[in-house]
Amino acid sequence: MLRKVAPLPVIACLTLGASAQQTRHFTFHYEFTVRNIAPGVPVRVWIPLARSDEFQIVRVISTSGDLPLKKTQEKEYGNWMLYASTAKATRPEYKFSADYDVVRREHLSPQATVKAVALPERERQRFLEADKLVPITGLPADLAAKETANAATDEEKARAIYDYVLSNMRYDKSGTGWGHGDTLYACSAKKGNCTDFHSLFISMARSQHIPARFEIGFPLPADKSSAEVAGYHCWAEFYAKQRGWVPVDISEAWKHQEKRDYFFGTHDDNRVQFTVGRDLILNPPQAGAPLNYFVYPYVEVEGKEYINVANSFSFRDVNNAAATQISTGVRGGAQPAAHHNGVVNP
């Protein structure tokens, strides 16, 4: 039976003005150690860098590492990163860290305009293409055609797809297969984490000729002012001609069912974004395959991916006193590292 597409009052309600936007100011600490390195082997390290955009102001307070760091940018999506390497390892462990000052704004759906919002053709084409684990034909395309049969506009189609994913997926990280952002796994298992939710959404949207893109970073607990951050979070956006890029976060909507309308058209301020896109070729290019996504450090030893890496992430909300310290560069208790590079915000 064909589903009936609901109207979209939520987006209209969310675009009444920027003054209603929530804002969160915090510091974010990103640290990792590459462990158990054999002496004399070549080591290469790539570290994703958060950057400013329309919805977050990012300042890199400091970066440090046991190897010199160089800032680079990959070409396809424009993601920034730090790169370090040595031809011959001289120590069993290499440590790196980055500290950020971030002001994150709630991302509300843009107001509709009479004139279409332009999207560069190259960007349009890329965000309509398949990724390795995000097909746009076959089962997800068939599902999308069925679920959007009664939809007249791209926004209505996107809402129909959002509702399908939300109603048919379960946030469940048990077993194996989850966490790769594998659309076909999501179709069959009907469970997974944020990567699986949003890969299914992106596949279905792109199959309906709606550009959609994958974004990834880290979540911040809404009920804590400081904490360790266990791992990444990801979300998506789709492109509507009269609005531009519209945010969605389906896995958060699954966790907070009372906000299912809110998360169609909004990303809250409890996050920091690091990179965009899938199947990434880094700069300089890695020897291994394109990265499925890039939020944790990527390391190669002797030309092969190396996974013996211990990550640690944390955040702390900034009060007025802390903000003053950060703005003047005062960081109590900071210790010098082997190499320390202040990186201007990309």
Secondary structure, 3 states (H helix, E strand, C coil): CCCCCCCCHHHHHHCCCHHHCCEEEEEEEEEEEECCCCCCCCEEEEEEECCCECCEEEEEEEEEECCCCEEEECCCCCCEEEEEEECCCCCCCEEEEEEEEEEEECEECCCCCCCCCCCCHHHHHHCCCCECCECCCCHHHHHHHHHCCCCCCHHHHHHHHHHHHHHHCEECCCCCCCCCCCHHHHHHHCEECHHHHHHHHHHHHHHCCCCEEEEEEEECCCCCCEEECCCCEEEEEEEECCCEEEEECHHHHHHCHHHCCCCECEECCCEEEEEECCCECCCCCCCCCCECCCCCCEEEECCEECCCEEEEEEEEECCHHHHHHHHCCCCCCCCCCCEEECCCCC
